[in-house]
Amino acid sequence: MLLEKCKFLAHRNLFKRVWICSRKSSQIPLRDIQKALALCHVKADLDEVECILANLIYRSYIRGYLSHGKRMLVLSKKDPFPTAAVVK
């Protein structure tokens, strides 16, 4: 169980870095996140990326929502990545 929680935190931290690289834009294309995962040697199609993000949003690791039609992650303007101490 601890290993699964670490996996979620690793994904959250990677996606936070993607957000920082995108100049803290509130909308991030899923392709950018897919490319970041590919750089970490994780092959995932866009549906898998969307599933990972949906789980992170559900567990409150990320504040925002997924726009399925536009293939975008839309982040909250205020604190989109809460600290690890705050999440469940």
C-alpha positions as a Markdown table, in Angstrom:
| # | Residue | x | y | z |
|---|---|---|---|---|
| 1 | Met | 0.0 | 0.0 | 0.0 |
| 2 | Leu | 2.9 | 2.4 | 0.8 |
| 3 | Leu | 4.3 | 1.7 | -2.7 |
| 4 | Glu | 1.1 | 2.6 | -4.3 |
| 5 | Lys | 0.9 | 5.9 | -2.4 |
| 6 | Cys | 4.5 | 6.7 | -3.4 |
| 7 | Lys | 3.5 | 6.1 | -7.0 |
| 8 | Phe | 0.7 | 8.6 | -6.8 |
| 9 | Leu | 3.1 | 11.1 | -5.2 |
| 10 | Ala | 5.7 | 10.6 | -7.9 |
| 11 | His | 3.1 | 11.2 | -10.6 |
| 12 | Arg | 1.8 | 14.3 | -8.8 |
| 13 | Asn | 5.3 | 15.7 | -8.6 |
| 14 | Leu | 6.0 | 15.0 | -12.3 |
| 15 | Phe | 2.8 | 16.7 | -13.3 |
| 16 | Lys | 3.6 | 19.6 | -11.1 |
| 17 | Arg | 6.9 | 20.0 | -13.0 |
| 18 | Val | 5.0 | 19.9 | -16.3 |
| 19 | Trp | 2.8 | 22.7 | -14.9 |
| 20 | Ile | 5.8 | 24.8 | -13.9 |
| 21 | Cys | 7.4 | 24.2 | -17.4 |
| 22 | Ser | 4.2 | 25.4 | -19.0 |
| 23 | Arg | 4.5 | 28.7 | -17.2 |
| 24 | Lys | 1.9 | 27.8 | -14.7 |
| 25 | Ser | -0.9 | 27.8 | -17.2 |
| 26 | Ser | -4.2 | 26.6 | -15.9 |
| 27 | Gln | -4.7 | 24.4 | -19.0 |
| 28 | Ile | -2.3 | 21.6 | -19.8 |
| 29 | Pro | -2.7 | 19.4 | -22.9 |
| 30 | Leu | -2.7 | 15.7 | -22.1 |
| 31 | Arg | 0.0 | 15.2 | -24.8 |
| 32 | Asp | 2.4 | 17.3 | -22.7 |
| 33 | Ile | 1.9 | 15.0 | -19.8 |
| 34 | Gln | 2.2 | 12.0 | -22.0 |
| 35 | Lys | 5.6 | 13.3 | -23.2 |
| 36 | Ala | 6.7 | 13.8 | -19.6 |
| 37 | Leu | 5.8 | 10.2 | -18.8 |
| 38 | Ala | 7.7 | 9.0 | -21.9 |
| 39 | Leu | 10.8 | 10.8 | -20.7 |
| 40 | Cys | 10.5 | 8.7 | -17.5 |
| 41 | His | 10.3 | 5.6 | -19.6 |
| 42 | Val | 6.6 | 5.1 | -19.0 |
| 43 | Lys | 4.7 | 4.3 | -22.2 |
| 44 | Ala | 1.1 | 5.4 | -21.8 |
| 45 | Asp | -1.5 | 6.3 | -24.4 |
| 46 | Leu | -3.8 | 9.3 | -23.8 |
| 47 | Asp | -6.5 | 7.2 | -22.2 |
| 48 | Glu | -4.1 | 5.9 | -19.6 |
| 49 | Val | -2.9 | 9.4 | -18.9 |
| 50 | Glu | -6.4 | 10.5 | -18.4 |
| 51 | Cys | -7.0 | 7.6 | -16.0 |
| 52 | Ile | -3.9 | 8.4 | -14.0 |
| 53 | Leu | -5.1 | 12.1 | -13.8 |
| 54 | Ala | -8.6 | 11.1 | -12.8 |
| 55 | Asn | -7.3 | 9.0 | -9.9 |
| 56 | Leu | -5.1 | 11.9 | -8.8 |
| 57 | Ile | -8.0 | 14.3 | -8.9 |
| 58 | Tyr | -10.2 | 11.9 | -7.0 |
| 59 | Arg | -7.6 | 11.4 | -4.3 |
| 60 | Ser | -7.2 | 15.2 | -4.0 |
| 61 | Tyr | -3.5 | 15.2 | -5.1 |
| 62 | Ile | -4.5 | 17.6 | -7.9 |
| 63 | Arg | -7.2 | 20.2 | -7.9 |
| 64 | Gly | -8.9 | 20.6 | -11.2 |
| 65 | Tyr | -10.9 | 18.6 | -13.8 |
| 66 | Leu | -10.4 | 16.8 | -17.1 |
| 67 | Ser | -11.8 | 18.2 | -20.3 |
| 68 | His | -12.3 | 14.9 | -22.2 |
| 69 | Gly | -13.4 | 16.6 | -25.5 |
| 70 | Lys | -10.4 | 18.9 | -25.6 |
| 71 | Arg | -8.0 | 16.4 | -24.1 |
| 72 | Met | -6.9 | 19.0 | -21.5 |
| 73 | Leu | -6.2 | 19.1 | -17.8 |
| 74 | Val | -7.8 | 22.2 | -16.3 |
| 75 | Leu | -6.2 | 23.2 | -13.0 |
| 76 | Ser | -7.5 | 25.3 | -10.2 |
| 77 | Lys | -6.2 | 28.8 | -10.2 |
| 78 | Lys | -5.6 | 28.6 | -6.4 |
| 79 | Asp | -3.2 | 25.9 | -5.2 |
| 80 | Pro | -3.7 | 23.3 | -7.9 |
| 81 | Phe | -1.1 | 21.0 | -6.3 |
| 82 | Pro | -1.7 | 20.8 | -2.5 |
| 83 | Thr | 1.1 | 19.7 | -0.3 |
| 84 | Ala | 1.5 | 16.1 | 0.4 |
| 85 | Ala | 0.6 | 16.6 | 4.1 |
| 86 | Val | -2.9 | 17.9 | 3.1 |
| 87 | Val | -3.9 | 15.0 | 0.9 |
| 88 | Lys | -5.7 | 11.9 | 2.1 |
